[in-house]
Amino acid sequence: MSTFEEYLAGLDASRRADVRALDELIRTTTPQLEPTMTSGLPGYGSFRYRYSSGREGVAALLSIASNKTYISLYVNAVRDDHHVAEAGGAGHV
Protein backbone atom coordinates (compact mmCIF):
# COMPACT_ATOMS: atom_id res chain seq x y z
CA MET A 1 0.00 0.00 0.00
CA SER A 2 1.30 3.41 -0.84
CA THR A 3 -1.09 5.68 1.09
CA PHE A 4 -2.71 5.75 4.50
CA GLU A 5 -6.15 5.74 2.88
CA GLU A 6 -5.30 2.59 0.90
CA TYR A 7 -4.08 0.97 4.12
CA LEU A 8 -7.36 1.86 5.85
CA ALA A 9 -9.42 0.59 2.91
CA GLY A 10 -7.94 -2.88 3.44
CA LEU A 11 -9.23 -3.08 7.03
CA ASP A 12 -12.64 -4.15 8.27
CA ALA A 13 -14.90 -1.32 9.47
CA SER A 14 -14.33 -1.68 13.22
CA ARG A 15 -10.56 -1.98 12.85
CA ARG A 16 -10.56 0.94 10.40
CA ALA A 17 -12.21 3.15 13.04
CA ASP A 18 -9.67 2.10 15.69
CA VAL A 19 -6.66 2.72 13.43
CA ARG A 20 -8.06 6.08 12.30
CA ALA A 21 -8.58 7.10 15.96
CA LEU A 22 -5.00 6.09 16.79
CA ASP A 23 -3.75 8.05 13.77
CA GLU A 24 -5.64 11.14 14.91
CA LEU A 25 -4.25 10.80 18.45
CA ILE A 26 -0.68 10.50 17.16
CA ARG A 27 -1.06 13.45 14.78
CA THR A 28 -2.55 15.59 17.56
CA THR A 29 0.05 14.76 20.20
CA THR A 30 3.12 14.72 17.92
CA PRO A 31 2.41 17.23 15.13
CA GLN A 32 6.15 17.59 14.48
CA LEU A 33 6.30 14.01 13.13
CA GLU A 34 5.55 13.94 9.42
CA PRO A 35 3.14 11.13 8.41
CA THR A 36 4.75 8.48 6.17
CA MET A 37 4.13 5.05 4.71
CA THR A 38 7.17 2.90 5.47
CA SER A 39 7.35 -0.82 4.69
CA GLY A 40 3.62 -0.78 3.92
CA LEU A 41 2.70 0.60 7.36
CA PRO A 42 1.46 4.03 8.41
CA GLY A 43 4.29 5.80 10.20
CA TYR A 44 5.23 9.13 11.72
CA GLY A 45 8.62 10.80 11.58
CA SER A 46 11.68 9.08 10.17
CA PHE A 47 15.32 8.38 10.82
CA ARG A 48 18.20 6.85 8.91
CA TYR A 49 19.83 3.71 10.21
CA ARG A 50 22.99 1.86 9.34
CA TYR A 51 23.92 -1.68 10.35
CA SER A 52 27.51 -2.63 11.08
CA SER A 53 27.40 -4.53 7.77
CA GLY A 54 26.97 -1.20 5.99
CA ARG A 55 23.32 -1.75 5.04
CA GLU A 56 21.38 1.51 5.35
CA GLY A 57 17.75 2.49 5.27
CA VAL A 58 15.01 4.74 6.57
CA ALA A 59 12.49 3.77 9.24
CA ALA A 60 9.59 5.53 10.96
CA LEU A 61 9.87 6.69 14.56
CA LEU A 62 6.31 5.43 15.19
CA SER A 63 4.38 2.87 13.12
CA ILE A 64 0.92 1.33 13.32
CA ALA A 65 0.30 -2.28 12.28
CA SER A 66 -3.15 -3.84 12.20
CA ASN A 67 -2.63 -7.53 12.90
CA LYS A 68 -5.23 -10.30 12.86
CA THR A 69 -6.34 -9.93 16.50
CA TYR A 70 -4.68 -6.72 17.70
CA ILE A 71 -3.15 -3.39 16.69
CA SER A 72 0.57 -2.87 17.28
CA LEU A 73 2.26 0.47 17.84
CA TYR A 74 5.97 0.27 17.07
CA VAL A 75 8.13 2.94 18.71
CA ASN A 76 11.78 3.54 17.82
CA ALA A 77 13.58 5.39 20.60
CA VAL A 78 15.98 7.51 18.54
CA ARG A 79 17.75 10.75 19.34
CA ASP A 80 20.21 12.44 16.99
CA ASP A 81 19.99 9.44 14.62
CA HIS A 82 21.15 6.97 17.31
CA HIS A 83 19.07 4.53 19.30
CA VAL A 84 18.65 5.74 22.87
CA ALA A 85 19.97 2.40 24.15
CA GLU A 86 23.27 3.18 22.42
CA ALA A 87 23.55 6.65 24.00
CA GLY A 88 26.00 5.53 26.64
CA GLY A 89 23.94 4.90 29.74
CA ALA A 90 21.14 6.36 31.84
CA GLY A 91 21.75 10.13 32.13
CA HIS A 92 22.58 10.49 28.42
CA VAL A 93 19.08 10.05 27.08
Backbone as a ProteinNet text record, in pm:
[ID]
protein_1_A
[PRIMARY]
MSTFEEYLAGLDASRRADVRALDELIRTTTPQLEPTMTSGLPGYGSFRYRYSSGREGVAALLSIASNKTYISLYVNAVRDDHHVAEAGGAGHV
[TERTIARY]
82.8	0	87.9	45.5	129.6	75	-52.5	-108.8	-181.4	-198.7	-271.4	-415.1	-477.6	-615.3	-626.8	-530.6	-530	-513.5	-426.8	-408	-540.1	-607.5	-736.2	-840.9	-842.1	-941.9	-931.3	-814.1	-793.9	-837.3	-882.7	-922.5	-1073.5	-1120.6	-1264.2	-1307.9	-1437.8	-1490.4	-1452.7	-1464.2	-1433.3	-1284.2	-1200.5	-1055.6	-1017.8	-1082.5	-1055.7	-1079.6	-1188.7	-1221.3	-1114.8	-1069.1	-967	-833.7	-792.8	-666.3	-675.6	-788.9	-806.4	-799.8	-862.4	-858.3	-714.9	-639.8	-500.1	-418.3	-442	-375.3	-404	-527.9	-564	-497	-491.2	-425.5	-276.5	-211	-68	-44.2	-124.4	-105.6	-131.2	-225	-255.4	-145	-93.3	5	148.2	175.9	311.5	306.2	255.2	240.6	373.2	484.6	615.1	658.2	593.8	630	549.7	618.8	555.4	498.7	370.1	313.7	386.2	406.9	475.2	406.8	444.4	412.6	547.1	587.7	717.4	696.1	749.8	735	587.9	503.7	361.8	279.8	340.4	270	261.7	151.9	146	251.5	325.4	428.5	431.6	514.1	523	668.2	722.1	862	948.8	1077.3	1167.8	1309.6	1390.2	1532	1607.6	1733.4	1820.1	1891.4	1908.7	1983.2	2091.8	2190.2	2298.7	2345.5	2342.3	2392.4	2543.7	2605.8	2751.3	2797	2706.8	2739.7	2747.8	2698.6	2696.7	2560.3	2467.1	2332.1	2266.6	2203	2137.9	1992.8	1915	1775.4	1711.3	1581.1	1501.2	1386.7	1359.7	1249.1	1168.4	1044.8	959.1	989.7	973	987.4	871.6	750.9	631.5	564.9	513.3	438.1	318.3	212.1	91.7	81.9	51.8	29.5	-98.3	-192	-315	-293	-283.1	-262.7	-397.5	-397.3	-522.6	-610.5	-552.6	-633.9	-600.3	-506.9	-468.3	-403.3	-385	-314.9	-183.3	-74.3	56.8	98.3	163.8	226.1	375.3	452.1	597.2	661	747.5	813.1	964.1	1032.7	1178.5	1229.7	1302	1358	1489.4	1481.6	1597.5	1615.8	1741	1775.2	1904.1	1904.5	2021.4	2068.2	1972.1	1998.6	2069.5	2059.8	2114.8	2007.8	2000.5	1906.5	1943.3	1842.6	1864.6	1945.2	1923.2	1997.3	2147.4	2185.8	2327.2	2387.3	2311.8	2354.8	2460.5	2493.1	2600.3	2557.3	2434.9	2394	2282.9	2230.8	2113.7	2132.7	2169.3	2175.1	2203.8	2225.3	2257.7	2140.2	2026	1908.4	1858
-117	0	124.2	222.7	341.4	461.6	456.6	568.2	517.2	608	575.1	535.2	605.6	574.3	435.9	394.9	259.1	156.4	187.2	97.5	80.2	191	185.6	107.3	125.1	59.1	-92.9	-144.8	-288.3	-347	-262.1	-308.1	-321.8	-408.3	-414.8	-287.6	-259.7	-131.7	-99.8	-197.3	-167.6	-141.2	-219.2	-198.4	-65.7	-31.7	94.3	211.8	207.2	314.9	324	210.8	210.5	265.8	224.9	272.2	420.7	465.4	608.1	689.8	639.8	710.3	717.8	609.1	609.1	707	709.5	804.6	948.2	978.6	1114.2	1150.5	1056.2	1079.8	1109.2	1030.1	1050.1	1184.8	1218.1	1345.2	1465	1450.2	1559.1	1577.4	1467	1476.1	1493.6	1456.8	1472	1536.6	1659.4	1722.9	1744.5	1740.2	1759.2	1637	1522.7	1401.2	1393.5	1399.2	1394.4	1254.7	1244.3	1112.9	1051.7	920	848.2	712.7	646.5	505.2	437.6	357.3	290.5	140.5	64.5	-81.6	-122.9	-45.9	-78.3	-45.5	25.6	59.6	210.9	261.1	403.2	434.8	541	579.6	729.5	771.6	913.1	943.8	1047.3	1080.5	976.5	1006.5	908.2	930.3	829	837.5	741	772	684.8	589.9	468.3	371.4	308.8	255.4	185.7	70.6	-50.6	-168.1	-173	-248.9	-263.5	-324.6	-395.3	-453.5	-347.5	-227.3	-120.1	-97.6	-191.2	-175.4	-54.4	30.3	151.3	154.1	233.9	249.5	360.5	374.1	474.3	401	437.6	377.3	488.6	456.7	552.7	549.5	663.9	668.6	595.8	612.4	542.5	476.8	355.5	287.2	216.9	205.4	132.6	8.7	-105.6	-228.4	-294.2	-313.5	-383.5	-531.4	-608.4	-752.7	-823.8	-953.9	-1029.6	-1005.3	-1005.6	-992.9	-871.2	-787.7	-671.9	-566.4	-447.7	-339.4	-317.9	-311.7	-286.6	-142.8	-83.6	46.6	25.5	44.3	26.9	162.9	169.1	294.4	273.6	355.4	353.9	469.1	437.7	539.3	588.2	698.1	750.7	898	934.5	1075.2	1101.2	1208.8	1244.1	1127.3	1056.8	944.4	826.5	812	696.5	642.2	510.8	452.5	495.1	527.1	573.8	472.1	344.1	239.9	245.8	306.5	318.5	450.8	529.9	664.9	666.5	554.5	553.5	549	505.1	489.8	582.5	562.4	635.6	783.9	869	1012.8	1074.9	993.2	1048.6	1049.3	1010.1	1004.6	1143.9
0	0	0	-74.4	-84.4	-7.1	33.9	109.3	233.4	328	450.2	417.2	325.2	288.3	225.6	145.6	89.6	200.6	297.5	411.7	486.1	514	584.6	505.6	375.3	290.7	300.1	332.5	343.5	476.9	569.8	703.2	713.1	805.3	827.4	899.8	898.6	946.6	1091.1	1181.8	1321.7	1340.2	1274	1285.2	1220.2	1109.3	1040.4	1134.5	1209.5	1304	1413.6	1464	1569	1518.2	1399.3	1343.2	1310.7	1259	1230.2	1359	1467.7	1596.1	1648.9	1635.4	1679.4	1595.4	1465.6	1376.6	1419.9	1448.4	1490.8	1623.3	1716.9	1844.9	1825.4	1742.3	1715.9	1649.4	1549.2	1478	1569.5	1662.8	1755.7	1859.4	1912.3	2020.3	1971.1	1846.4	1792.4	1653.1	1645.3	1513	1440.5	1511.8	1448.1	1367	1387.7	1313.4	1184.4	1073.8	941.8	915.2	874.3	840.7	719.9	724.6	616.6	596	490.5	470.6	451.7	550.1	546.7	560.5	468.9	468.6	469.3	402.3	391.8	515.1	612.6	736.3	752.4	809.2	841.2	946.4	925.4	1020	1039.8	1134.5	1171.5	1203.7	1139.7	1158	1089.8	1077.6	1016.8	1066.2	1050.4	1082.4	993.8	969.6	890.8	984.9	941.7	1021.4	935.5	1003.7	934	1021.6	965.5	1035	1024.8	1112.2	1107.5	974.9	906.7	776.5	666.8	698.5	599.4	537.5	558	504.2	568.6	487	535.2	492.9	562.8	526.5	606	586.5	657.1	724.5	849.4	924	990	1025	1095.6	1244.6	1310	1455.8	1523	1470.4	1518.9	1399.5	1417.4	1311.7	1372.7	1293.1	1332.4	1244.4	1305	1228.5	1277.1	1187.3	1219.7	1193.4	1300.4	1290.4	1299.2	1289.2	1285.6	1408.5	1528.5	1649.5	1735	1690.8	1770.4	1681.4	1737	1669.5	1742.6	1668.8	1728.1	1702	1800.2	1784.3	1805.5	1699.7	1706.6	1732.6	1832.6	1870.5	1865.6	1787.8	1782.4	1866.9	1970.7	2059.5	2000.3	1924.7	1853.9	1889.2	1911.4	1933.6	1856.5	1779.8	1699.2	1613	1551.5	1461.7	1527.3	1659.6	1731	1824.2	1835.7	1929.7	2071.6	2150.8	2286.5	2366.2	2342.5	2415.4	2387.4	2276.7	2241.6	2288	2363.2	2400.2	2509.7	2567.8	2663.9	2808.9	2835.1	2974.1	3014.2	3133.4	3183.6	3189.2	3213.6	3212.6	3078.9	2974.3	2841.8	2746.5	2794.3	2708.3	2695.8
[MASK]
+++++++++++++++++++++++++++++++++++++++++++++++++++++++++++++++++++++++++++++++++++++++++++++

